[in-house]
């Protein structure tokens, strides 16, 4: 056998890595055998549990301090979430109760408690909520490692990892940060999808990784050379010298490309035929400003405000929200900031304000985003006041998520006007002409885009939800991620419909979903008429480079021909035609 393709998974970057394998045989949930204790040992065992929890907290705090200053602040939120879970008294009390009543060792009691919690998550209908069982498993693993000692698993903090490719069943979020600090070349896991914690962290840390390569740990040996091709989601072992040479050349080309991208940081985002394109950043918290500005963002196209409401016992008041918005507006200087009203519900809950109804069978189709805000105006009004007050500090746009009907829009616009009148009567400053826009992420809104465009100042296409709702798939459910297709003819038609609706009304249309930050789709979107792209900050320069190498007028003709023939293409031929629009380096 000259070489083996060990598996295909989901790449988290556009990079390639070569290096010797470092096989982490225990990467999933740690399993322990039952161990009985005597009644006289109960209190000692509980103290042992408490010491292990304290040690796990100390280790996570140490990892948090190692997060690079240039990394997205959302990375720290993974660690903070797990630290909060470690402080939860129910974790200690329930496990201690099992130790006392079943006379079992701390490891076994902790495992029983974990299994009970995981079972609850697995019974949930929503796939994203089911996936949150990862948090439980990760936290319990952290404690188990402290209970069992370093001999229970390979110690990532002491092993020689520089230039190696770690292969595991799964990884703790804390481990991903350690891997980055220790100079790992890449990692591969058996579990996970594009929205799993490990994948999100890898993207945020710019660390090459492939997730979801099932059973790969069965077929590898420590030290054998691996090729990790993130662009194609492929892991190769036992590659021939010719194949290794091919990939080394691709790595050199990739590194040269990254160096070249830095040279265009301060150059305009203008096509070869003089068409200017707005390149904006998606951010989550004020600390992300530095990353956005460091990558040349011309503004913020999506500020996700719901993170102000999460992992806390009470709701943020108007002043706290205003302070957060002030940091972003002033931090971006005189360039625009688009603040999206809160998108709570489904996977994102405000602990201080539980949903006012029983959990629905399908939360993704239930009370969320603007639906929740209109149902609970006391939740919504303080945010509207804070956003409007922030508009007095710099150029601010207000964006409404998950619109599906004109009745919803009318209700929101009425609330905005009422809030303006209240602020004016109180003598508080705001921009009376603040632009109000809507996210088009529901098929009904895309089909009625013309009606929305007549009543709004701008539109922004949220492709993540638009794709999952149109194709009836859950984008975080690993079992159906293969159906998640941005190039599905229905998706392309809806995108074009929204862009054309904006053009007819003379209002800007942007895109803030993952599709906007994928350079493989940049020329397609330019040809469709998109002129405003908002994305994760680290994708900005690659997209800018594609724009600067494009002739928009020619792309418009090419894409028109492509869209006219949609019914005659199968998925593979359509993908090939879209690839043909791109420079060879993107293939």
N, C-alpha and C positions, 0 to 999 in steps of 0.2 A: 504494500500500500504506500503510495507516494505521499499522500496527505489525506487528512480527514476533515470534513466539515462537520463539526460536532453539534451544531445546532443553529437555529435561527431564532432570534428574539427581537426585542425592540431597542434600538439605539437611542441614547439620550443626547447625542451630539453629532456633529458632522466631522468627527475625527477618526483617526486610525491609530492603534497602539500595537507594538510588538514587545514581547518580553516573556521571561520564564514564569510559569504558573506557580502561584502560592495557593495551595488547596486548603481551604478552611472547611474541614469536614463537618463541623457543627455550626451551621449558620442559621438554622431555623429555630423554632421553640425548643428550649432545653427540656428534655424529659428525664425524670428521676424515678427510681423505684420507690415503692412505699417503705418507710422505715418507722417502726414503733419506738416509743420512748416510755420511760417509767413516769408515774405521776410526780415523783420527786424532781424530775427533770423539766417539768413544764415551764416554770418561770425562767430557768436558764435558757431554754429554747426560744422563749419569747424575746428575751434580751438579745439573743443571737440574731433573731430576725430584725430587731430594731437597729442593731449595729450594721447589719447588711444594707438596710434601707438608707441609713446615714452615709455609708460608704458609697452606695450607688449615687446619692445626691452629690457627694463631693466629686466623684468622677465626672458626672455630667457638668457640674459647674466648671471644672477644670477644662473640659472639652469646649464649653461655651466661650471661655476666655481665649481659646485658640482659633476661633473663627476669624478668618482674614478680614481686615477692615474694609477691603474692597468688595466683599461678598454682599449679596442682597440681604437686607435685614430680615427678610422672611425666613432665612435659614435658621436664625437664632430662635424663631418661634417654635420650630420643631422641638428643640431642646427645652424651651420654656414650658411647652405643653407637658412633656414628660416629667419635668421637675414638679409641676403642679400636681400631676398624678401621684408622684411619690409622696407628696405632702398630704394627700387625701387620707383622712383618718379611717375611712371605711376599709382601705387597703390593709391597714395595720389591724384594725379591730376584727374584721372578718377572718383574717388569717390566724390571729391569736385565738379567736373563738374555736377554730378548727383544731388548733394545737391542744387546747384545753379539753375539748369534748371528745376528740378522737384519739388523743394521746399519740400524735404523729409528729414527725420531725418537721421543722420549718419548711424545708424544701418541698416536701410532699403536700403540706397544707397550702403553700403558695401555689403549687401546681393545680390543686383541686379548685382553689378560688379562681385561678386563671381560666381553667376549662369551663367553669360555670359562666363567667363573664363572656367568654368567646362564644359560647352557645347562644347567649342572648343576642349578640351582634349577628350571628349567622342566621337567626330567625327573622331578621329585618328584611323587608321587601326591597328597599333601596340598595343598589349595589355599592354606592359610595359609603353609605352608613355601615354596610357589612364590612367594607374594607377598613373601617376604623378599628376593627379588632387588632390590626397591626400594632396600634398604640399600646393596647393591653399587653400583647405578646412581647413587644420591645421593652416595656417597663419591667415586666416580670423577669425577662431574660437578664436585665441589668442587675436585678436583685439576686437572681439565682447564681450569676457569676460571682457575686460578692460572697454568697453563702458557700459555694463549692470551692472557691479559691482558684488561682491561676492555672492549676493543673487540669481544670475542667475543659479548657479550650485553649487554642493558640492565643497568645497575648499579642494583639496587634500593636500595642504600644512599645513592645520591645523587639519584635521580629524585624529582620532586615527586609524592608519592603521596597526600597528605592528601585524604580525601574521594573518592578514585578507586576503581574496581573493577578489580582486576587479573585478566586472563584469560590462561591459560597451558595448555600441554599437561599439565604437572605441576609441582610445586614441591618444593624441598628442605625438609626440616624446619627447617633454619636460616633459610630464606627466610620461612617462615610467621611465625617469631618477629620477624624484621625488619619484615615487613608490619604486624604489630600495633604495633610501636614507632613506625613511620612514619605511623600514623594512617589506614591503608587502610580504606575503608568495607566492603569485602567482597572475596572472590576466587572465581573460577570456574575449574575445571580440566577438561580432557577426560578424564583418567583418574582412577581411584580409586573405592573403594566406601565403605560406612559404617564399615568397620574399617581403612581405609587410614591410613597415617601422617598424611597431610595432614588427613583428616577428624578423627582423634583429637586432633591438635594444635589444630585450629580450635575444637573443642568445649571443650577445656581452657582455651583463651585467650578463650573467649566471642567469637569472631570469626565473623561471618556468612560462610558459604561454601556453594557447591554443587559437588559433585564428580561425575565420570562423565558430563559433557555432551559427547558425542562430536562431534568435528570443529568445535567452536564457533569455534576460532581462524581457520577459513577464511572466516567470514562477517562478521567484525567489522572496524571501523576504529577507530583511536585517536581518543579524544575523544567518540565518540557516546554518548548517554545510555543507560544500562542500568538495568533493574529486576531485582533479585535477590530472588526470593520464596523464602526458605529453607523456609518452612512447606510449600509445595507443590512445591519442587524445580524451579521454573520460572525461566528467564531470558528477559526481554523486551527488545527493542530497537525504536527508532523508535516509542515509545509516544506516543499522542495526549495533548494537555493534560489531557483528562478522565481518562485512565487514570493519568497521573502524579499528578494531584490526588487520585485515589482512594488510591493507594499512599502519598502523603505523609500523608494522614489516618490511614492504618493505622499508619504509623511513629509519628505523634504519640500514637496510642492505645497503642501498644506501650511507648513511653517513659514515658507516664503510668502504665501498668501496673507497670513495673519500679520506679518511684518509690513506688507504693502498696505493693508487696510489702515494701519495707524497713520499712514501718510495722508489719508483723505479725511481725517477727523474734522479738520476745520474748512474743508472744501464744501461748496454748495451741493445740495441734493437736486441736481438738474440733469436731465437726460441729454443725449447727444444733439437732439433737435430743439433744445432750449425749453423743455417743459419742466417747471418746478414742482417738486413733490414734497409734501410735509411728512417728515419722519418724527414720530412722537413715541414716548415711552409709556409702558404700563407700569404702575407702581402700586405698592400695597401700604407702606407706611412712610413717614417722613424721612427715615434714614436711607431710603432708596434714592433720594435726590442725587446724592453724590455719584452713584453708579449711572444714573440717567444723564447727568451733565458730562460725566467723564467719557461717555460714548457718543456725545454730540447730539442729544435729543433737542429738537426744536420746540419742545413743550411736553406736557403730559396729556396723553390722549385718553387715559383711563386711570383714575385714582380710585382703587377699591376701598371704600370706606367701612365695609362691614367688619374689618379686623379691629376697629375701635371697640366693637361690641362683644368680642369673643374672649373666652378664658378669663372671665371676671364675674364677680357676684352682683354687680349693679350696672345700670345703664350709664353711658357717658352723658353728662349734661351738655348744655349748649356751649358753655365756656370751654370745657375740655375739647369738644369737637372744633370749636373755633381756633383754639391754640394749635391743634394738629394741622388744620387747613392753612393757618398762617405760616407755619413752618414750611409747608410745601410751596405756597404761593410766593413767599419772600425768597425761599431757597432757589426757585427757578428764575428769579429776576423778573424781567418784563416780558417773558414768554408765556404762552397760555397754559392753563391748567384745567383739565376737564374732570370735574368731581362727579362720580357716579353716586346716586343715592343708594342707600344700603340694600344689599342683595342677600338678606337673611332668609333662612328656610332651607330645607333639604339637608345639605351637608354642613351648613354654617348656622349655628344657633347662638342666640344671646342668652347666656346663663341667667342673667338678671331679668329676662323677659321671655319666658317660655311661650311657645305658640298657643293661642287661645282656643285650641280645639284638639280633639284626639288625633294621634298620628295617622295620616292617611295611608292607604295601601300603596300609592305611588307618590312619594313626596315631591319628586321632580315636576309633577303635574298639579301640585297642590298649592297651598297658601305660602307664597314666597315672593321675594323682591317687592315690586310695586303693589302687588295684590295685598301683601301683608301690611305695607305702609298705609294703604287706603283703609284697610280694616282696622288698623290701630293708629289713628292720627296722633295720639299722644306720644307715640314712638317716632313719628315722622316729623312733626312740627319743629322740635328742637334742632333736628338736622337741617331742615330748610332754612331756619333762622341763621344757623351757623354758616351755611354755604353762602347765603345772601350777604351776610356781614363780611365774609372773606372776600367777596367780590369787590369790596371797596379798597382792598389792599393790592390788587393787581388784576390782570386779565383772567377771569374765571368763566368757565362754561359749566352748566348744570346738565347732567345726563340721567335719563330715567331708564332703568333696566326692565326687561321682560314685558314691554308693552304688547298687548294683544288686541285691544279694541279702542275705538275712538272715545267710548264712554269713559274708560280708564284715563285716557289722556285729558279729557275735559275736566275730570275730577282733580287731577294733579295740577293742571294749569290754574284751576280755581283756588286750590290751596296755596299755590305760589303767590297769586295776586293778593289773597287775604294776608299772607305773611308779609308781603311788601308793605301793605297798608299799616299793619301793626308796627313794623319797624319804623316807618315814617312817623307815625304818631308818637313813638318813643324817642324820636330824634336820633336814631341809630343809622349810620351810613351804610349804603349798599349801592350797587350798580343797578339802576332801574331798567337798564337795557341788557341785563345779563342774558346771553344766549342760552336757550333751553333746547336740548336735543333728546333723541330717544335711541335706545339700542334696539336694533332689529335682530332678534334672535329666536323669534317664534315664526313658523311658516306663515301664520295668518297675518302677521305684521309685514312680512316681506311681500305677500300678495296684495296687501293694502298699502304698500309703501307710498303711493301717490297721495293718498288721503293724509297720511302722517306728515309727508313732506310739505303739504300746504299749511300745516298748523305748527310746524317746528322750525327751528333755526338751523339744525344740522341733524344728520343721521349717522349712526355708527353700527357697522355690521359685526355682531358677535358670533363668529363662525363656530366656536366650540359648541354652544347650545343649538345654533341653527342646524348644524349637521346632525346632532344626536336626535333632535326632535323630528327633523324631516325624514331621517332614515329609520326612526323608531328603534334606536339602539342606545344602550347606556354606555357612554364613552369611558367610564371607569370600570366596566365589567370585563375582566380579562377574557371571558368566554366569547365575547362578541366584538372585541376590539378590531378584529380583522375586517369587519364590515364598516368601520369608520373611514369613510372615503371622501375627502374634500373635492375630488374630481367627479363625483357622481353627477350625471347630467342635471338632475333636479336641483342640486346645490348650485351649479354654475348658472342655471337659469334664474334662480332666486337672487343670486348676487347681482347678476346683470340687471334684473328688474329693479332692485333697490338703487343701484347706481344711476340708472336711467331716470328713475323717479326724481332723484335729487337734481339731476341735470335739467329736467323740465321745469323744476321750480326754482332753479338757480341757487340751491343751498349746498353746502359741502357734504360729502358722503365719505366717511372713513371706515376703516376696519380695525378692530381691536382684538380679534381672536388669534389663535396660534397660527392660522394660515397667513396672517399679515407678516409674521416674522420668519416665514420659511422662504428662503431665497429661490427655491425651486418654483414657487408660484408667483414671484414678483412680476415677471414679464407678462404672464397671463393676466394678472390683475391690472397692470398698466394698460394692456391692450383692451381690457374691459372698461377702462375709464376711471379706475380708482386713482385718486390723487392725494389721499391721506392714509398713511399706514401707522398703526400704533402697536408696539411689540415690547417684549422683554428687552431691556437696554442692551444686553450683550449681542443681540441680533442686528442692531442698528447699522453697524458699519458694513456688514456683509450685504444687507439689502441696499444700502446706499451705493456700494460698488456696482451692483447689478443695474441700478437705475442710471448711473453715470455712463454705463456701457451700452445703453439701450436707445433705440430710435422709436419713440412712442408712436409716431404717425404710422410707421411700417408695422409695428406691433398691432395697432388697431385694425389694420387690414387683415393681418394673419389670424388674429383672434376672431374676427368676424367670420372668416371662412371656417375656422374650427368650430365655432358655435353653430353655424348654419348646418353643419354635418353631424351634429351630436347623435341623432337617431341612428346613424349608420355605423357608429363606433362601438366596439365592445370596450370593456374597462382597460384592457391591456393596450389596445391601439390608441385609445384616448390619452392614456398616460404617456405613451411614446410621442404623440404629437405635442403634448405640453412640454415634454423634455426637449423636443426639437427647437423650442423657442429659446432655450437657455444656452449659455456658454458651456463648453465641454467640461469645465472644471466643476460644474454643479451636478454632473451625471454620476 
